[in-house]
Amino acid sequence: MVITKVVEWAPRVLAKSVSLAPAGLTCKVIEQFFRRLFAADSRAGAFDFLRGRWVAIAITDLGLNFVVTSRPQAAQHVLCVQPSASEVAVTMRVTWPVLLQLATQQVDPDTLFFRRKLMVTGDTELGLQLKNLLDTIEIKERMPAFAYQQLELLAEKSLT
């Protein structure tokens, strides 16, 4: 029953944390997480198509909003996260449970899109390109097994 309590309280705790933390700090934490998780992909140039284009991500029930792009750094491109950008090419909106389902690949992003649980506005071609890239990345193989198992449990319980 512990996992049930975590599922019940996690969105509230995360939303409160997001509201209290400075947006710049939150973005730096997300940026470091993305850079570690997608390091090999960045080195391979997989995110180069984002260069100079901003993707806005909104996790609506957490009140978490940020933008992502790819920028040159040294001999490669790296993912950069900021609280906002003057021009956003595409915006993706999800809720915490939907994000968990996407991260653990329990539900196909297309299914969520057609059920209006994953909202994409703006340059849908860019959004589709990003979605297709993320579909090829096995998050399970990039996270410690225990952490991924807990993520899966959270995603499963969030469906009920």
C-alpha positions in Angstrom: 0.0 0.0 0.0 3.0 2.3 0.2 3.1 2.7 -3.6 -0.6 3.7 -3.5 0.2 6.5 -1.0 3.2 7.6 -3.1 1.0 7.8 -6.2 -1.6 9.7 -4.3 0.8 12.2 -2.7 3.5 12.5 -5.4 1.7 15.0 -7.6 0.9 17.3 -4.7 4.4 17.1 -3.3 5.9 17.7 -6.7 3.5 20.6 -7.5 4.3 22.2 -4.2 8.1 21.8 -4.8 7.8 23.2 -8.3 5.9 26.2 -7.0 8.5 26.9 -4.2 11.7 26.3 -6.2 13.1 29.0 -8.4 12.3 28.2 -12.1 16.0 28.5 -13.0 17.0 25.9 -10.4 14.2 23.5 -11.5 15.4 23.9 -15.1 19.0 23.2 -14.2 18.0 20.0 -12.5 15.9 18.9 -15.5 18.8 19.9 -17.9 21.3 17.8 -16.0 18.9 14.9 -15.9 18.3 15.2 -19.7 22.0 15.6 -20.5 22.9 12.4 -18.5 19.9 10.4 -19.8 20.4 11.4 -23.5 24.2 11.9 -23.5 24.9 9.2 -26.1 22.1 10.5 -28.3 23.4 14.0 -28.1 26.9 12.9 -29.0 25.5 11.0 -32.0 23.7 14.2 -33.2 20.2 12.8 -32.6 18.9 16.1 -31.2 20.6 18.4 -33.7 17.2 19.0 -35.4 16.3 21.1 -32.3 19.1 23.5 -32.8 17.7 27.0 -32.7 14.2 25.7 -32.1 12.4 25.6 -28.7 10.1 22.9 -27.6 7.8 23.8 -24.6 6.9 21.1 -22.2 4.0 21.6 -19.8 3.2 19.1 -17.0 -0.1 20.7 -16.3 -1.1 19.1 -13.0 2.4 19.9 -11.5 2.4 23.5 -12.8 5.8 22.7 -14.4 6.6 24.5 -17.6 10.0 24.6 -19.4 11.5 24.8 -22.8 14.2 22.6 -24.4 16.6 23.2 -27.3 19.9 21.8 -28.6 23.0 24.1 -28.6 26.5 23.6 -29.7 29.0 23.1 -26.9 32.6 22.0 -27.5 32.4 19.5 -30.4 28.8 18.4 -29.9 25.3 19.6 -29.3 23.8 19.4 -25.8 20.3 19.8 -24.5 19.5 23.1 -22.8 16.5 23.8 -20.6 15.1 27.2 -19.6 12.0 28.4 -17.9 10.8 30.1 -21.2 11.8 31.3 -24.6 10.7 34.2 -26.8 9.7 31.9 -29.7 8.4 28.4 -29.1 8.0 26.1 -32.1 5.9 23.4 -30.5 4.2 22.9 -27.1 3.6 19.5 -25.6 1.2 19.2 -22.6 0.7 16.2 -20.4 -0.3 15.4 -16.9 2.0 13.6 -14.4 0.3 10.1 -14.9 0.5 10.5 -18.7 4.2 11.4 -18.4 4.9 8.3 -16.3 3.1 6.2 -18.9 5.1 7.7 -21.7 8.4 7.3 -19.8 7.8 3.6 -19.2 6.3 3.1 -22.6 3.2 1.6 -21.2 1.0 3.6 -23.6 1.9 4.5 -27.2 2.2 8.3 -27.6 -0.1 8.2 -30.7 -2.8 6.6 -28.6 -2.4 9.3 -26.0 -2.5 12.0 -28.7 -5.7 10.7 -30.2 -7.3 10.4 -26.8 -6.3 14.0 -26.1 -4.1 13.1 -23.2 -1.0 14.3 -25.0 -1.6 17.7 -26.5 0.7 19.1 -29.2 0.3 22.6 -30.6 2.4 24.6 -32.9 4.8 22.9 -35.3 3.4 19.4 -35.2 6.0 18.2 -37.7 8.7 19.1 -35.1 6.7 17.5 -32.3 6.3 14.4 -34.4 10.0 14.3 -35.1 10.8 14.6 -31.4 8.2 12.0 -30.5 9.6 9.5 -33.0 13.1 10.0 -31.7 12.0 9.5 -28.1 10.1 6.3 -29.1 13.4 4.8 -30.2 15.1 5.5 -26.9 14.9 2.7 -24.3 14.7 4.6 -21.0 14.6 1.2 -19.2 18.2 0.5 -20.3 19.5 3.9 -19.2 18.2 3.9 -15.6 19.2 1.8 -12.7 16.9 -1.3 -12.6 15.4 -0.5 -9.2 14.6 3.1 -10.2 12.9 2.0 -13.4 10.9 -0.6 -11.6 9.6 2.0 -9.2 8.8 4.3 -12.1 6.8 1.4 -13.7 4.9 0.8 -10.5 4.0 4.5 -10.2 2.8 4.5 -13.8 0.7 1.4 -13.3 -0.9 2.7 -10.1 -1.5 6.1 -11.7 -3.8 4.4 -14.3 -6.2 3.2 -11.6 
